[in-house]
Amino acid sequence: MKKLISLCIVAGLAIVSALATDFDIMRDNLRREVFLGSLDYDVSDSAIQAHISTIARNAATYQNTLAKNPTTCLWTEYDKLKGDRSYTCSHLYYSLIRLHTMALAWAYPTSSLYHDATLLQDIKRSLDFLYTYALNEKTTLLGNFWEWRIGMPQEYAAIVSILYEQLSEVQLSHYDLSFTNFVRSFAQTGNLTFANQADICRNLLYMGILCGKQADISNALTMVKRAFVDETTLDERKRAQSLFEQMLAEQGDYHNYNGITKKEGLYSDGTFIQHTAMPYIGGYGSSMIQFAAEMQLCFSGTKAYSAPDYFYEALSLWIEKAYIPAIYKGEMMRMFMGRNTNSAHNSHTMGRAIGLNIYRSRYLIQDSEQRQRIVNTCYSWFKDDAYYTSLYDGIDPVIDRPHIEQMQSEASDHVSEPYSHIFAAGDRVVHETERFRFGLAMSSNRIGKFEGFRNNNMSGWYTGDGMTYIYTQNNRDHWLNYFNSCNFYHIPGTTEDMLSRAADGSVGMLFDSPVNAQAWVGGVTLLNRYTAAGMSHVGAKSDLVAKKSWFMFDDEVHCLGAGISMSENRQVLTTIESRRINKGWSVDGEAATTKKCYEVFYTNPAYAYINEVGGYYFPDPVQLTTYIEQNKYYSLYIDHGKAPQDATYNYVLLPQMTADETLAYTRSPKTVTLSNTALCQSVYHRTLGIVGINFWQAGTSASVTSDGEASVMYHQTPTTLYFAASDPTWKRTSQTFVLDGLFALSSAEPAEGVSLTRSASTTTITINCTDRMGQGECLQLDIIKPLPAPDVPSSLSNTAVDDTNVFKTVNDGVVYIHRNGHTYTIQGVLIK
């Protein structure tokens, strides 16, 4: 019996010893991998030198202005450390940020303040003061929750991690006690969702590691599951969406979306929704991958700690379906960043941060081939982002550089394949070709037009109204500062009422969704490469309506608008492009004016071209207007006049085409408009043999008849018809299509929810679209009798013609350009 007791004691001591060793390992990992970096850094590296010099310089400034015998504050500019609902939380938070900087300066060997005894005493005295005066277990939350539960605990953890051996047991306990209520208790009992839940659990993980509490680590891993694994049921989603629509209809210009959190989360199409109605993988979505990375790094080398099983499958879904499609050559697409549109939120830095955290989480991907593919993708983002001059720009050179060097050694060549994807639950489309990436941001009765808050994005009224984003290898800083400088009435891709609006920075504004927000928003993708998308658009502050469609192919995006109508006596404009021009532009080959603050009117041009951006082709006669802002932002738009009725537009984006390629395209366009009405919009790509159709109601186009609202795309080869369809409204339970040809399902077993019948000359396809949430069905059909080729006009209406025999005439200030019978006018400025 004594021997058994002895063995149990030995075994128990071994477990305790292993745990003690594990905590030592985790504390070291946390300091080295998260908060400080390895102190064995290259002292000759100029980036590291500059980084640490900046930290030391700032720390010296903070130390010089620090109250040496504080009574109510540490710094006079942050003097409301308690009792002020507006400022206390931020003043405490910024005070901790300064102490964090001072701790870094003390810890880095090449810092001018390295191991400075006075600096260390100042930091410790300041922490003691904060605990006694303002931040302890009796402190109550005052003001914004974020600083108390997320921001302050993170900064305090960094200080404790860096100075762990220098702090007394009492000082360590102060850290523990100060956040018992704000973090430890609330992580388990609170109502935070997704990003905020991941962040508070990350702080709880820090507390467990630094305070030696196994229960905190266990609880962090348990409670963070609701951030990573979306267990919302379909019925819960539907109830939340129904309540959301009810609120839109009842509340006029004010909307209170509190309580409808079941709309949030990661949808099966890769959409991540936060703040109820905003796609946010490039903002709040970064918190999930940060938790995964830091957890993996902290547990490395331990015996008793590892990621829970649910992480392995969940993380793969987040990476492959949400993060990767949202990043282009290292830059997070702005349309996934919510209200974080100004240059303080650098889209390239966000792309690098997420890419680095994906890499640091790679061992949570169990399939070795998938893991290698993800590593290759992450490295390509660092290598191909021409905004930066080095792999190591935009990162912390001490903490992050070793990981990038390791990534470089592990990565192999990555080839980005063209693809197209609809985030149906987020009203977003990503379309990537060999030459460019195209983004489309829409809104509906499910997704808000924009989010503005605390002076951030307060004028983003139209950024969800069909805004088009063109990303290329050139001009990699274009979207970085775009929303600091653009004209918010001229957002590319949008059709807007020119009502004068003001941004009120004192008001927290949410989604600006009109009470009559529409359901028909979405589209369908064919063969994961081509997309038809559409938006039934309504104005937020007027009765403006429009039907808008985009058809996306290898070299072009064909844009249609119809039914553009408004009763109010104000102008309505469709903006084709709005961007800063650095290297000139032209219309029909004629160099255009660079005169600022001056409208120029072009009647019936065939195309426009912007150097290093691409071309813009106009299939139909159009009056085009250009305007150059004082800051050199150039807008190209169509003026539909005041109170338009059933107006239209028709243009084709040709990103990255050269001037010669643009001219050649306009002479022999690859896409042809089949229909452009408020009932149906359709386009035929003559080279690819692909048809895209948006049925706004039941109708027929290109030998396809739909029994109701639908988005359709098909491609016919000599033997096979690829037919894709979706219900963008989310309202229908089934869709029926009659095709003027004879077809059979390629598979002996039909796809679930799909039926096919044939008559003597037609084929009827019925698709069950119940609860598909806008996602499409793509069918492969064997051809018995093909669809007839679409009717194509024998001569296209507005193609550019031969450049020979060109001359100009001027009459009363109007310039007439004559080119072999093709004539257009330029009014407003005389071109010499």
C-alpha positions in Angstrom: 0.0 0.0 0.0 2.8 2.4 0.9 4.5 1.5 -2.4 1.3 2.4 -4.3 0.9 5.7 -2.4 4.6 6.5 -3.2 4.0 5.8 -6.9 0.9 8.0 -6.9 2.9 10.8 -5.2 5.7 10.4 -7.8 3.2 10.4 -10.7 1.4 13.4 -9.2 4.7 15.3 -8.8 5.6 14.4 -12.4 2.3 15.9 -13.7 2.8 19.0 -11.6 6.4 19.2 -12.8 5.3 18.8 -16.4 2.7 21.5 -16.0 5.2 23.8 -14.4 7.6 23.2 -17.2 4.8 23.8 -19.7 3.9 27.1 -18.1 7.6 28.2 -18.3 7.6 27.2 -22.0 4.3 29.0 -22.7 5.5 32.2 -20.9 8.7 32.1 -23.0 6.8 31.5 -26.2 4.3 34.3 -25.4 7.1 36.8 -24.9 9.3 35.7 -27.8 6.5 35.0 -30.4 3.9 37.5 -29.5 5.1 40.5 -27.5 8.8 41.0 -27.8 10.5 38.7 -30.3 13.8 36.9 -30.0 16.6 39.1 -28.5 19.1 37.3 -30.7 18.2 39.6 -33.6 20.5 41.0 -36.2 21.8 44.2 -34.7 23.1 45.4 -38.1 19.7 45.2 -39.8 18.7 48.7 -40.6 14.9 48.0 -40.3 15.5 46.6 -36.8 17.7 49.5 -35.8 15.1 52.1 -37.0 12.3 50.2 -35.2 14.0 50.0 -31.9 15.3 53.6 -32.1 11.7 54.7 -32.6 10.5 52.7 -29.6 13.4 54.1 -27.4 12.7 57.7 -28.6 9.0 57.5 -27.8 9.7 55.8 -24.5 12.1 58.5 -23.5 9.4 61.1 -24.3 6.8 59.2 -22.2 9.2 58.8 -19.3 10.1 62.5 -19.3 6.5 63.6 -19.2 5.4 60.8 -16.7 4.2 62.0 -13.3 6.8 60.7 -10.8 4.5 61.0 -7.8 1.1 60.5 -9.5 -2.1 61.4 -7.6 -4.8 61.3 -10.3 -3.0 60.5 -13.6 0.3 59.4 -15.2 0.2 61.9 -18.0 -1.7 65.1 -18.0 -3.2 64.5 -21.5 -4.8 61.3 -20.1 -6.1 62.7 -16.8 -9.5 61.1 -16.6 -8.6 57.7 -15.3 -11.8 57.2 -13.4 -15.3 58.5 -13.2 -15.7 59.9 -16.8 -18.1 57.9 -19.0 -16.7 59.5 -22.2 -12.9 59.3 -21.5 -11.9 57.0 -18.7 -11.7 53.8 -20.7 -9.6 55.4 -23.5 -7.3 57.3 -21.0 -6.6 54.1 -19.2 -6.0 52.3 -22.4 -3.6 54.9 -23.9 -1.7 55.0 -20.6 -1.1 51.3 -20.8 0.0 51.6 -24.4 2.7 54.1 -23.3 3.8 51.8 -20.5 4.0 49.0 -23.0 6.3 51.0 -25.2 8.5 51.8 -22.2 8.7 48.1 -21.4 9.9 47.3 -24.9 12.5 50.0 -24.7 13.8 48.6 -21.4 14.0 45.0 -22.9 15.7 45.4 -26.3 19.5 45.1 -26.0 20.2 47.8 -28.6 17.8 50.3 -27.1 19.3 53.4 -25.6 17.2 52.6 -22.5 18.1 48.9 -22.3 17.8 47.7 -18.7 17.6 51.2 -17.4 16.9 50.9 -13.7 15.1 54.2 -13.5 12.8 53.4 -16.4 12.0 50.0 -14.8 11.1 51.6 -11.5 9.0 54.2 -13.3 7.0 51.4 -15.1 6.5 49.4 -11.9 5.5 52.5 -9.9 3.0 53.4 -12.6 1.5 49.9 -12.5 1.1 50.1 -8.7 -0.5 53.5 -9.0 -3.0 52.3 -11.6 -4.0 49.4 -9.4 -4.5 51.5 -6.4 -6.2 54.4 -8.0 -8.2 53.3 -11.1 -7.8 49.7 -12.3 -8.5 46.9 -9.8 -11.0 44.2 -8.9 -13.4 46.8 -7.7 -13.4 48.9 -10.8 -16.6 49.0 -12.7 -16.9 49.2 -16.5 -17.6 52.8 -17.6 -17.9 53.7 -21.3 -17.1 51.5 -24.2 -16.7 47.8 -23.4 -13.8 47.2 -25.9 -11.1 49.0 -24.0 -12.0 47.2 -20.7 -12.4 43.7 -22.1 -10.0 43.6 -25.0 -7.7 46.6 -25.4 -6.5 47.2 -21.8 -6.1 43.5 -21.0 -4.0 43.0 -24.1 -1.7 45.9 -23.3 -1.3 44.9 -19.7 -0.5 41.3 -20.7 2.3 42.6 -22.9 3.8 44.6 -20.1 3.6 41.6 -17.7 5.0 39.2 -20.3 8.0 41.5 -21.1 8.8 42.3 -17.5 7.6 39.0 -15.9 10.8 38.3 -13.9 11.0 41.9 -12.8 7.6 42.0 -11.2 6.8 41.0 -7.7 4.2 38.4 -6.8 2.0 41.2 -5.6 2.3 43.1 -8.9 1.5 39.9 -10.9 -1.6 39.4 -8.7 -2.7 43.0 -9.5 -2.8 42.0 -13.2 -4.8 38.9 -12.3 -7.3 40.7 -10.1 -7.8 43.7 -12.4 -9.3 41.6 -15.1 -11.0 38.9 -13.2 -14.4 40.5 -13.9 -13.7 42.1 -17.3 -12.1 39.1 -18.9 -12.2 35.9 -16.8 -15.8 36.0 -15.8 -17.2 37.7 -18.9 -15.5 35.3 -21.4 -17.7 32.6 -20.0 -20.9 34.4 -19.2 -21.0 37.4 -21.6 -22.7 37.9 -24.9 -19.8 38.7 -27.2 -19.7 37.1 -30.7 -17.1 36.0 -33.1 -14.3 38.6 -33.3 -14.9 40.1 -29.9 -15.3 36.6 -28.4 -12.0 35.5 -30.0 -10.2 38.6 -28.6 -11.5 38.2 -25.1 -10.6 34.5 -25.1 -7.1 35.5 -26.3 -6.8 37.7 -23.3 -8.0 34.9 -21.1 -5.4 32.7 -22.6 -2.7 35.3 -21.8 -4.0 35.4 -18.2 -3.8 31.7 -17.9 -0.3 31.6 -19.1 1.0 34.5 -17.2 -0.8 33.7 -13.9 -0.2 30.0 -14.1 -3.9 29.1 -14.2 -4.7 26.0 -16.1 -8.5 26.6 -15.8 -8.1 29.9 -17.7 -6.5 28.2 -20.6 -9.1 25.4 -20.6 -11.9 28.0 -20.5 -10.4 30.1 -23.2 -10.2 27.0 -25.5 -13.8 26.1 -24.6 -15.3 29.5 -25.0 -13.5 30.5 -28.2 -15.3 27.7 -30.0 -18.3 29.9 -30.5 -16.1 32.3 -32.4 -14.6 29.6 -34.7 -17.5 27.2 -35.2 -20.7 28.8 -36.3 -23.4 26.6 -34.8 -26.3 28.8 -35.8 -29.1 26.7 -37.2 -30.9 27.4 -40.5 -34.1 28.2 -38.6 -32.2 30.7 -36.4 -30.7 32.4 -39.5 -34.2 32.6 -41.1 -35.8 34.1 -38.0 -33.0 36.7 -37.7 -33.3 37.6 -41.3 -37.1 37.9 -41.1 -36.8 40.2 -38.0 -34.1 42.2 -39.9 -36.4 42.8 -42.8 -39.3 43.8 -40.5 -37.1 46.4 -38.8 -36.1 47.8 -42.2 -39.7 48.2 -43.1 -40.9 49.7 -39.8 -38.1 52.1 -38.7 -37.8 54.6 -41.5 -34.4 56.3 -41.6 -33.4 54.9 -38.2 -32.6 51.3 -37.6 -31.8 49.5 -34.4 -30.3 46.2 -35.2 -29.4 45.1 -31.6 -30.4 41.5 -30.8 -30.3 40.1 -34.3 -26.9 38.5 -33.9 -28.0 35.2 -35.4 -27.4 36.9 -38.8 -23.7 37.1 -38.0 -21.1 34.5 -38.5 -19.4 32.4 -41.2 -21.7 31.3 -43.9 -21.1 28.2 -46.1 -20.2 30.4 -49.1 -17.3 32.0 -47.2 -19.1 35.2 -46.2 -18.2 36.4 -42.7 -20.8 38.8 -41.3 -20.3 41.0 -38.2 -22.3 44.0 -36.9 -25.4 42.1 -38.1 -25.2 43.2 -41.8 -21.7 43.9 -42.9 -19.1 41.6 -44.6 -16.1 41.9 -42.3 -13.5 39.3 -43.0 -10.9 42.0 -43.5 -11.7 43.7 -40.2 -13.2 41.8 -37.4 -12.5 38.6 -39.2 -8.7 39.0 -38.5 -9.3 38.2 -34.9 -10.0 34.5 -35.4 -6.8 33.8 -37.3 -4.8 35.8 -34.8 -6.1 33.6 -31.9 -5.3 30.5 -33.8 -1.8 31.6 -34.6 -1.0 32.8 -31.1 -2.5 29.7 -29.5 -0.4 27.5 -31.8 2.8 29.4 -31.0 2.2 29.5 -27.2 1.5 25.7 -27.0 4.6 24.8 -29.1 6.9 22.5 -27.2 4.5 21.8 -24.4 3.4 18.3 -23.3 -0.1 19.0 -21.9 -1.5 21.6 -24.3 -2.7 21.4 -27.8 -5.5 22.8 -30.0 -9.0 21.3 -29.5 -10.2 19.0 -32.2 -12.7 21.4 -33.5 -9.9 23.8 -34.6 -8.6 21.6 -37.3 -11.7 21.4 -39.5 -12.9 24.9 -38.7 -9.7 26.7 -39.5 -9.5 25.1 -42.9 -12.9 26.5 -43.7 -11.9 30.0 -42.6 -8.7 30.0 -44.6 -9.8 28.5 -47.8 -13.3 30.0 -48.2 -13.1 33.3 -46.3 -9.5 34.7 -46.1 -7.9 33.6 -49.3 -10.6 34.9 -51.7 -10.6 38.3 -50.0 -6.8 39.0 -50.5 -5.3 40.0 -53.8 -1.5 39.8 -54.1 -1.1 40.6 -50.4 -3.8 43.3 -50.2 -7.0 42.9 -48.3 -9.9 44.0 -50.6 -11.5 47.2 -49.2 -15.0 45.9 -49.7 -14.3 43.4 -46.9 -13.1 45.9 -44.4 -16.4 47.5 -43.3 -16.0 51.0 -41.9 -12.2 50.7 -41.9 -11.7 52.6 -45.1 -9.3 55.4 -44.3 -5.5 55.1 -44.7 -5.0 54.5 -41.0 -6.4 51.0 -41.8 -3.8 50.0 -44.3 -5.3 47.3 -46.6 -1.8 45.9 -47.4 -0.8 45.7 -43.8 -4.0 43.9 -43.0 -3.3 41.5 -45.8 0.2 40.8 -44.4 -1.0 40.4 -40.9 -3.6 37.8 -41.9 -1.2 36.1 -44.3 1.4 35.8 -41.5 -1.1 34.5 -39.0 -2.3 31.9 -41.5 1.2 30.8 -41.9 1.9 30.7 -38.2 -1.3 28.5 -37.9 -0.2 26.1 -40.6 0.3 23.1 -38.4 -3.4 23.2 -37.5 -3.9 22.1 -41.2 -3.6 18.3 -41.0 -3.6 17.5 -44.7 0.1 18.0 -45.8 -0.8 18.9 -49.5 -3.4 21.5 -48.4 -0.9 22.9 -45.8 1.8 23.3 -48.5 -0.7 25.0 -50.9 -1.6 27.4 -48.1 2.0 28.2 -47.3 2.7 28.8 -51.0 -0.3 31.2 -51.2 0.8 33.1 -48.1 4.3 33.5 -49.4 3.0 34.7 -52.8 1.2 37.5 -51.0 4.4 38.8 -49.5 6.4 38.3 -52.7 3.9 39.7 -55.2 2.7 42.8 -53.3 4.4 45.6 -55.2 3.2 48.2 -52.7 6.1 47.1 -50.6 9.8 47.1 -51.7 10.7 44.2 -49.4 9.3 41.0 -48.0 9.9 42.5 -44.6 8.1 45.8 -45.0 4.9 46.4 -43.1 5.7 44.0 -40.3 7.4 44.0 -36.9 11.0 43.3 -37.9 11.9 41.7 -34.6 8.9 39.5 -33.9 7.7 38.7 -37.5 10.9 38.5 -39.6 12.0 35.1 -38.5 8.6 33.7 -39.5 8.8 35.2 -43.0 12.3 33.9 -43.5 11.0 30.4 -42.5 8.0 30.8 -44.8 10.3 31.7 -47.7 12.4 28.5 -47.1 9.3 26.3 -47.0 7.4 27.8 -49.9 7.4 26.7 -53.5 6.0 28.4 -56.6 2.3 29.4 -56.5 0.2 29.8 -59.6 -3.0 31.7 -59.1 -5.7 30.2 -61.3 -8.5 32.4 -62.7 -11.7 32.0 -60.7 -15.0 33.7 -59.8 -16.9 33.5 -56.6 -20.1 35.0 -55.3 -20.4 35.6 -51.5 -24.1 35.3 -51.7 -24.7 35.9 -48.0 -22.6 39.1 -48.1 -23.6 40.7 -51.5 -20.0 40.6 -52.7 -18.4 39.2 -55.8 -14.7 38.4 -56.5 -13.7 37.8 -60.0 -10.0 37.1 -60.8 -8.4 36.6 -64.3 -4.8 36.4 -65.4 -4.6 40.2 -65.7 -6.8 41.7 -62.9 -9.1 41.2 -60.0 -12.6 42.7 -60.1 -14.6 43.3 -56.9 -18.3 44.1 -56.6 -20.0 45.4 -53.5 -23.8 45.4 -53.4 -26.5 45.7 -50.7 -30.0 44.3 -50.1 -32.6 43.7 -47.5 -29.9 41.4 -46.0 -26.7 43.5 -46.2 -26.3 47.2 -45.4 -25.2 49.8 -47.9 -22.3 50.9 -45.7 -21.2 51.3 -42.1 -20.0 54.5 -40.5 -19.0 55.1 -37.0 -17.0 57.7 -35.0 -15.9 59.8 -38.0 -14.8 56.7 -39.9 -16.5 56.2 -43.3 -19.2 58.6 -42.5 -19.6 59.5 -46.2 -19.5 56.0 -47.5 -23.2 56.3 -48.5 -22.9 54.6 -51.9 -20.1 52.1 -51.4 -22.7 49.3 -51.2 -24.6 50.3 -54.3 -22.8 48.3 -56.8 -19.3 49.8 -56.3 -16.8 48.2 -58.6 -13.1 47.6 -57.6 -10.4 47.0 -60.2 -7.2 45.6 -58.8 -4.1 45.3 -60.9 -0.3 44.8 -60.4 0.1 48.5 -61.2 -1.0 51.4 -58.9 -0.9 49.2 -55.7 -1.5 52.2 -53.5 -4.7 53.1 -55.4 -7.1 51.7 -52.8 -5.0 52.6 -49.8 -5.9 56.3 -49.7 -8.9 56.1 -52.0 -11.6 57.0 -49.5 -9.6 59.9 -48.1 -9.6 61.6 -51.4 -12.4 60.4 -53.7 -15.7 62.3 -54.5 -18.3 60.2 -52.6 -20.9 61.2 -55.2 -18.8 59.5 -57.9 -18.3 55.9 -56.7 -17.4 53.7 -59.6 -20.2 51.3 -60.7 -23.0 53.2 -58.9 -26.1 54.9 -60.1 -27.0 57.7 -57.7 -29.3 60.6 -56.9 -27.2 63.8 -56.6 -29.0 64.9 -53.4 -26.6 66.9 -51.3 -25.7 64.9 -48.2 -23.6 65.8 -45.2 -21.5 63.5 -43.0 -22.2 64.1 -39.3 -19.2 62.8 -37.4 -21.0 63.2 -34.1 -23.5 60.6 -35.0 -22.9 56.9 -34.9 -24.4 55.7 -38.2 -24.9 52.1 -39.2 -26.1 50.7 -42.5 -28.2 53.4 -44.2 -30.5 50.7 -45.5 -33.7 52.1 -47.0 -37.1 50.8 -45.8 -37.7 49.4 -49.3 -34.3 47.6 -49.6 -34.7 44.9 -52.3 -34.3 41.1 -52.1 -33.0 40.6 -55.8 -29.3 41.0 -55.2 -26.8 38.3 -56.1 -26.0 36.1 -59.1 -24.6 32.9 -60.3 -21.2 31.5 -61.2 -20.5 29.2 -64.1 -17.6 26.6 -63.8 -16.1 28.7 -61.0 -14.8 31.1 -63.6 -17.6 33.3 -65.0 -20.3 35.2 -63.2 -23.6 37.0 -63.8 -24.5 39.4 -60.9 -27.3 41.8 -60.4 -28.8 44.3 -58.0 -32.3 45.7 -57.8 -31.2 49.1 -56.6 -33.1 51.7 -54.6 -32.0 55.0 -53.3 -31.5 55.5 -49.6 -32.9 59.0 -49.6 -35.2 59.1 -52.7 -37.5 57.0 -54.8 -34.6 56.2 -57.3 -34.8 52.7 -58.7 -32.6 50.9 -61.2 -31.8 47.4 -62.4 -28.1 46.8 -62.5 -26.1 43.9 -63.9 -22.5 42.8 -64.3 -21.3 40.0 -66.5 -17.8 38.9 -65.9 -15.5 37.1 -68.3 -11.8 36.5 -69.0 -10.9 39.9 -70.3 -13.9 42.1 -69.7 -16.8 43.0 -67.4 -20.0 44.0 -69.2 -22.1 46.4 -67.2 -25.8 47.1 -67.9 -28.3 49.4 -66.3 -32.1 49.7 -67.0 -35.3 51.1 -65.6 -33.4 54.0 -64.0 -36.2 56.2 -62.7 -36.8 58.8 -60.1 -39.7 61.3 -59.5 -37.7 64.0 -57.6 -36.3 66.8 -59.9 -32.6 66.1 -59.3 -29.9 64.7 -61.5 -29.1 61.0 -61.5 -25.6 59.9 -62.6 -24.0 56.5 -63.3 -20.3 56.6 -62.5 -18.1 54.4 -64.7 -14.8 55.3 -63.1 -13.4 57.6 -60.5 -9.7 57.4 -59.7 -6.5 59.4 -59.6 -4.8 59.5 -63.0 -1.0 59.6 -63.1 -0.1 59.0 -66.7 -2.8 60.4 -68.9 -6.0 59.3 -70.5 -7.9 59.6 -73.8 -11.3 59.4 -75.5 -11.5 57.7 -78.9 -7.7 58.0 -79.1 -7.7 61.8 -78.5 -5.7 62.9 -75.5 -8.1 64.3 -73.0 -7.9 67.5 -71.0 -6.1 67.7 -67.7 -7.8 70.9 -66.7 -9.2 70.7 -63.2 -12.7 71.4 -61.9 -14.1 71.5 -65.4 -16.8 69.2 -66.9 -16.2 68.0 -70.4 -19.1 66.4 -72.4 -18.5 63.8 -75.1 -21.4 62.8 -77.3 -21.3 59.3 -78.7 -17.7 58.2 -78.1 -16.8 54.6 -78.7 -14.2 54.2 -76.0 -12.0 55.8 -73.3 -8.6 54.7 -72.1 -6.6 55.3 -68.9 -2.9 54.5 -69.1 -1.9 51.6 -66.9 -5.5 51.0 -65.9 -7.3 49.9 -69.1 -10.1 50.6 -71.4 -13.8 51.4 -71.3 -16.0 50.5 -74.3 -19.4 52.0 -75.0 -21.5 49.7 -77.3 -24.4 52.2 -77.5 -24.5 55.9 -78.3 -24.0 57.8 -75.1 -23.3 61.2 -73.7 -20.2 60.9 -71.5 -19.1 63.4 -69.0 -15.6 63.7 -67.5 -14.5 65.8 -64.5 -11.2 66.2 -62.8 -11.2 67.2 -59.1 -8.7 69.6 -57.7 -6.8 66.6 -56.2 -6.5 65.1 -59.7 -9.2 62.5 -59.1 -10.8 61.8 -62.5 -14.5 60.8 -62.8 -16.1 59.3 -65.9 -19.9 59.2 -65.8 -23.2 59.2 -67.6 -25.7 61.9 -66.8 -29.3 60.5 -67.0 -30.8 64.0 -66.4 -33.2 65.2 -63.9 -36.1 62.9 -62.8 -35.2 60.2 -65.4 -37.7 57.7 -66.5 -36.6 54.2 -67.7 -33.1 55.4 -68.5 -30.3 52.9 -69.4 -26.6 52.5 -69.6 -24.3 50.0 -71.3 -20.5 49.9 -71.0 -17.7 47.3 -70.9 -14.7 47.4 -68.5 -11.5 46.3 -70.1 -9.0 46.2 -67.2 -5.3 46.1 -68.0 -5.8 46.3 -71.8 -3.3 48.4 -73.6 -4.5 51.3 -75.8 -4.0 49.2 -78.9 -5.9 46.2 -77.4 -8.7 48.6 -76.4 -9.1 50.0 -79.9 -9.0 46.5 -81.3 -11.7 45.4 -78.9 -14.0 48.2 -79.8 -13.7 47.3 -83.5 -14.5 43.7 -82.8 -16.3 43.4 -79.4 -16.4 40.0 -77.9 -19.6 40.7 -75.9 -23.0 41.6 -77.3 -26.0 42.9 -75.4 -29.0 40.7 -75.9 -31.5 42.5 -73.6 -31.3 45.6 -71.4 -34.7 46.3 -69.9 -36.2 46.4 -66.4 -37.5 42.9 -67.1 -34.4 41.2 -68.3 -30.7 41.9 -68.8 -28.6 39.5 -70.8 -25.2 39.4 -72.6 -23.6 36.9 -75.0 -19.9 36.4 -75.2 -19.3 35.5 -78.8 -15.8 34.1 -78.3 -16.4 32.0 -75.3 -20.0 31.0 -76.3 -21.3 32.0 -72.9 -24.6 33.6 -72.1 -25.5 35.5 -68.9 -29.1 36.4 -68.1 -30.6 38.2 -65.1 -34.4 37.7 -65.0 -36.0 40.4 -62.9 -39.3 38.6 -63.4 -40.6 35.8 -65.5 -39.5 36.0 -69.1 -37.5 34.7 -72.0 -34.0 35.5 -73.3 -31.4 33.6 -75.4 -33.7 30.5 -75.8 -34.2 30.2 -72.0 -37.6 30.9 -70.3 -37.7 31.4 -66.6 -40.8 31.2 -64.5 -39.7 34.0 -62.2 -36.7 35.9 -60.7 -33.4 34.2 -61.5 -29.8 34.6 -62.5 -28.7 32.2 -65.2 -25.4 31.5 -67.0 -24.8 28.8 -69.6 -22.0 27.6 -71.9 -22.7 25.3 -74.8 -20.0 23.2 -76.4 -20.5 20.7 -79.3 -21.5 17.9 -76.8 -22.2 19.5 -73.4 -24.3 22.3 -72.0 -23.2 23.7 -68.7 -26.2 25.4 -67.1 -26.0 27.4 -63.8 -28.9 29.1 -62.0 -29.7 30.7 -58.7 -32.4 32.5 -56.8 -30.8 35.8 -55.8 -34.0 36.8 -53.8 -33.7 33.9 -51.3 -37.5 33.9 -51.4 -38.3 31.2 -53.9 -38.7 27.5 -53.2 -38.2 26.3 -56.8 -37.2 27.5 -60.2 -38.4 26.2 -63.5 -36.6 26.8 -66.8 -37.7 25.8 -70.3 -34.8 25.5 -72.8 -35.4 25.5 -76.5 -33.4 22.4 -77.1 -33.1 18.8 -76.0 -30.8 17.7 -73.2 -30.2 14.9 -70.7 -28.5 14.9 -67.3 -24.9 13.7 -67.7 -25.1 11.7 -64.5 -27.5 8.8 -64.3 -28.4 10.1 -60.8 -29.8 13.7 -61.0 -28.4 16.2 -58.5 -30.4 16.5 -55.3 -33.4 18.7 -55.8 -33.1 18.8 -59.7 -35.5 17.3 -62.1 -35.5 17.2 -66.0 -38.2 16.4 -68.5 -38.3 16.7 -72.3 -41.1 17.4 -74.8 -40.7 17.1 -78.5 -38.6 20.3 -78.8 -37.9 21.6 -75.3 -36.3 20.6 -72.0 -37.8 21.6 -68.7 -35.5 21.9 -65.7 -36.8 22.4 -62.2 -34.5 23.2 -59.3 -35.4 23.1 -55.6 -33.9 26.4 -54.3 -35.4 26.3 -50.8 -33.0 27.6 -48.2 -30.1 27.8 -50.6 -29.5 31.4 -49.5 -28.7 32.6 -53.0 -26.2 29.9 -53.8 -26.4 28.5 -57.3 -26.7 25.1 -58.9 -24.5 24.2 -61.9 -25.7 21.3 -64.1 -23.8 19.4 -66.8 -26.1 18.3 -69.5 -25.6 16.1 -72.6 -26.8 17.7 -75.8 -29.4 15.9 -77.9 -30.5 19.0 -79.7 -28.5 22.2 -79.0 -29.9 25.6 -78.1 -30.0 27.9 -81.1 -27.2 30.5 -81.3 -28.3 33.9 -79.8 -29.4 36.5 -82.3 -26.5 38.9 -82.8 -26.8 42.2 -84.6 -25.1 42.1 -88.0 -23.4 45.5 -87.3 -22.7 46.7 -83.9 -24.0 50.2 -83.2 -21.0 52.1 -81.8 -17.8 50.4 -82.8 -14.7 52.4 -83.4 -13.7 52.5 -87.1 -10.5 53.0 -89.0 -8.2 55.8 -87.8 -7.6 57.1 -91.3 -9.4 60.2 -92.6 -9.7 61.9 -89.2 -10.5 65.6 -89.0 -12.0 68.1 -86.5 -14.4 71.0 -86.9 -15.3 73.7 -84.4 -18.6 75.5 -84.2 -19.6 77.8 -81.3 -17.2 76.2 -78.8 -18.2 72.6 -79.7 -15.6 70.4 -81.2 -16.7 67.8 -83.7 -14.5 64.8 -84.3 -15.1 63.1 -87.7 -13.6 59.6 -88.3 -14.7 57.9 -91.5 -18.4 58.8 -90.9 -18.2 58.2 -87.1 -18.8 61.5 -85.5 -18.9 62.6 -81.8 -18.7 66.0 -80.1 -16.8 67.4 -77.2 -18.5 70.3 -75.5 -17.2 72.4 -72.6 -13.5 72.7 -73.5 -11.7 73.3 -76.7 -9.2 70.6 -77.5 -6.3 71.9 -79.6 
